[in-house]
Amino acid sequence: MSIVDHHAIDLSPRISEASVADYIALLKPRVMSLVVFTALVGLVIAPGHFHPVLAITAILCIAVGGGAAGALNMWYEGDLDALMSRTANRPIPRGRILPGEALAFGLTLAFFSVMTLGILVNWLAGALLAFTIFFYAVVYTMWLKRYTAQNIVIGGAAGALPPVVAWAAATGSLAPEPILLFLIIFLWTPPHFWALALFRTDDYARAKIPMLPNVAGPDATRLQILLYTIVLVAVAIAPWPLGYFSAVYGVTSVVLGAGMMWYAIRVYRDRTGSAALRATRGLFKFSILYLFALFAVLLCEVMVSAAVRMIWS
């Protein structure tokens, strides 16, 4: 029996066998963890005092909203997930959760996360969270991903918005700092996911998803990765000389940026055999460390400053 036939059977209507673990998987917990982390940084670097209860409420709403977007993504992409080895074990392709259940679950979480954030915190944050969910679930999932090789580029805006939402929750306004965080994540997304796409081309080809390596070819993708990495590194360093972030952040961004450039150059240079595979996987893994470390530095600075103030107060 072929993979397609097997999952076609799994997707047929029947009684749901979903467990709590299946619903957690529907939320894309790995993606949610990144959403929560970047949102937390956007919240803690915001100026002024934000009541701890409201801060926790804001982070929970952003986390649930991110999970809602993930659930709606899996609902719509059940057919594609069944064709890809990387996603074939998700709850819907396995038949653990019915598509209708995933849709209802996602819409319910989206509604309550947006309304709770709007009512209890402020409506600017609520509106931004609603836009983030809509952009990921509708613009990216239903349109961009299936019809254009620029799906990751444009769709990356959804994943880049959580720190902006969190800043808006804390201040009721927007400012250059959250926009800079947005740009860093937005520019980080293409090299990160195109590196994955380079060693998963068969998966995307089987699902007929127009990822850049399948449409423009691996060499063109390598060039795009290098160009985006150059811009990413420059934008990530820029907040330091512009005076928005400290020298500690600046030095960290320079060191990490050198690492990103080294891996991107390797991907551009090593194009065949095991060397190419090691280069693309290396960039994919290092890019995760890169983004985490950049945001962790900002978070640690705020925590250290708060601790010093408590000691000397």
Protein Blocks (a to p, Z undefined) as FASTA:
>chain_A
ZZklmmmmmmpgcddfbdfklmmmmnommlmmmmmmmmmmmmmmpgcjddfklmmmmmmm
mmmmmmmmmmmmmmmmmmmmmmpmklmmpmklnomacfklmmmmmmmmmmmmmmmmmmmm
omklmmmmmmmmmmmmmmmmmmmmmmocklmmmmmmmmmmmmmmmmmmmnopacfklmmm
mmmmmmmmmmmmmmmmmmmmmmmmmnopacfklmnopklmmmmmmmmmmmmmmmmmmmmm
nomacfklmmmmmmmmmmmmmmmmmmmmmmghjllmmmmmmmmmmmmmmmmmmmmmmmmm
mmmmmmmmmmmZZ
